[in-house]
Amino acid sequence: MHKRLTSLSLAVVIALTAACSASAVKTEYVALGVTVHSVDLAMTVWGQYVRDGLAKPGQEDKVRAAYQKYQDAIVVAKAGLGLSDNSATPADLSAAAAALIDVVQSFTGKKVS
């Protein structure tokens, strides 16, 4: 999972940076890259927590559900940054990412930022 996240993070940041031209769009790309990086960090912390045998099944289910919501939001955000008029708000992605990070932090007791 971590390799997939890292690959996704790198691909998103590269694609978003290369594609942007207007400053407002560039800001959205950078914000998306920061969000992806933060989630990657949270999932790294979570992965270690799981490998250490500390995760309970209910916790794993909550993180899995939060991660799926984040994945759904990032797909919409990426489509929105394709410059369509029906773009998702950055708040949608930020909310999903924040919820995932909060869940991981609440279980692991580690600050992710």
PyMOL commands that set and color helices and strands:
alter all, ss='L'
color gray80, all
select helices_A, chain A and resi 2-19+23-51+57-80+90-108
alter helices_A, ss='H'
color red, helices_A
deselect
rebuild
show_as cartoon
